[in-house]
Amino acid sequence: MRKLTFSEQSHIFGGYDAEECRRIQAIGSTYDEMQKNGYDVSDDAWETWCDDYEKYCL
């Protein structure tokens, strides 16, 4: 078995997409700021964010 390159490893979870990853990170930052300011962010919203992060950023 050969060793995977970093690029190949990044596609294991559905692929790396720089544009979508930036969008997902911005959403995470918004959710964090909302919580710091006393707004509620649902567990479902965070779960969706985690799924999208894994899909586009890993």
ZIUR-V726743 format. One record per residue. N is the residue number from 1. RES is the residue in one letter. PSI is psi in degrees with one decimal (999 if undefined). Layout:
# ZIUR-V726743
n=N res=RES psi=PSI
n=N res=RES psi=PSI
This chain:
# ZIUR-V726743
n=1 res=M psi=132.4
n=2 res=R psi=156.7
n=3 res=K psi=135.2
n=4 res=L psi=144.7
n=5 res=T psi=166.0
n=6 res=F psi=-42.5
n=7 res=S psi=-43.8
n=8 res=E psi=-39.2
n=9 res=Q psi=-35.5
n=10 res=S psi=-14.4
n=11 res=H psi=0.8
n=12 res=I psi=-39.4
n=13 res=F psi=25.0
n=14 res=G psi=-3.9
n=15 res=G psi=155.4
n=16 res=Y psi=128.9
n=17 res=D psi=104.6
n=18 res=A psi=-43.4
n=19 res=E psi=-47.6
n=20 res=E psi=-36.2
n=21 res=C psi=-44.0
n=22 res=R psi=-40.8
n=23 res=R psi=-44.7
n=24 res=I psi=-41.2
n=25 res=Q psi=-37.0
n=26 res=A psi=-38.9
n=27 res=I psi=-44.4
n=28 res=G psi=-41.0
n=29 res=S psi=-40.8
n=30 res=T psi=-45.4
n=31 res=Y psi=-43.1
n=32 res=D psi=-45.6
n=33 res=E psi=-39.8
n=34 res=M psi=-45.2
n=35 res=Q psi=-38.4
n=36 res=K psi=-29.0
n=37 res=N psi=11.6
n=38 res=G psi=4.7
n=39 res=Y psi=150.1
n=40 res=D psi=131.8
n=41 res=V psi=121.0
n=42 res=S psi=155.8
n=43 res=D psi=-35.9
n=44 res=D psi=-38.7
n=45 res=A psi=-43.1
n=46 res=W psi=-37.5
n=47 res=E psi=-43.3
n=48 res=T psi=-41.8
n=49 res=W psi=-45.0
n=50 res=C psi=-43.8
n=51 res=D psi=-44.7
n=52 res=D psi=-38.6
n=53 res=Y psi=-46.5
n=54 res=E psi=-36.6
n=55 res=K psi=-42.2
n=56 res=Y psi=-18.9
n=57 res=C psi=-14.7
n=58 res=L psi=999
